[in-house]
Amino acid sequence: CTTHSLLPPVYQVHSDRRGGRTAWCSSVTIATREFMAEHWRDGSCIRASQEEVAEKALRTLESEAN
């Protein structure tokens, strides 16, 4: 983000109650664009969700820049 003069990314964590369990997912906002992770995970794996959405945002923004 710094290289392209964008504000730092803002991560959010989302939850969805599913039966007796809760599923978790992450989103990231970069320069007014929100990207959502595709997979919902167990709460112990929220870091993987953040990595997934960061990679998704990076791929999208890089492809648009080229």
N, C-alpha and C positions, 0 to 999 in steps of 0.2 A: 504494500500500500504506500509506503514511504517513497519508493522509487517512482511511483506514478502520481505522486502528490495527492493521494487519497487519505481520508481520515482513517484512523485505525478501525479494524473490524469490531463489531459489537455482536457478541454471542448471546443467544437465549436458549433456555432449556424448556421443553414442552413435555407435559405428561398427559397420559390418557389412561383412565381406569378401565381395565379389561377383566371383568369377573372379579376374582380375588387378588389380582395383581395389577401393578401399574407399569405401563410401558413408557419409555422415555425417548425423546428425539431432540436434536439440536437444530438451530437455525443460525445464520450469520447475516448481518446486514453490512454491506460495503457500498458506500456512496449511494445511498437510498435504494439499493437493490437488495432484496432478501432472497437468500438461498436456503432451502430446507433439505435436511438429510432424508434419504429415501427409506431408510430402515429404522424401525422402532426397536429399542433394545431394553434389556434389563437395566435397572438403575446402576448396577456395578460396572456397566460398560458405557457410561455416558461419555467418557473421554474418546472412545472409538467413534461415537456419533459426531463429536466435535471435529475430529480429524477427517471423517468422511465429508462433512459439509464444507470444511476448509478446502479440501482437494477439489470438490465439485465447483466451488466458487472460483478457485484458481484456474481450473481448466476452461471454464466458461469465459472468464475475463481475458485470459491469454488468447483464446481463439478469436475473440472479438477485436483484439488489438492487432492481430495479424492480417 
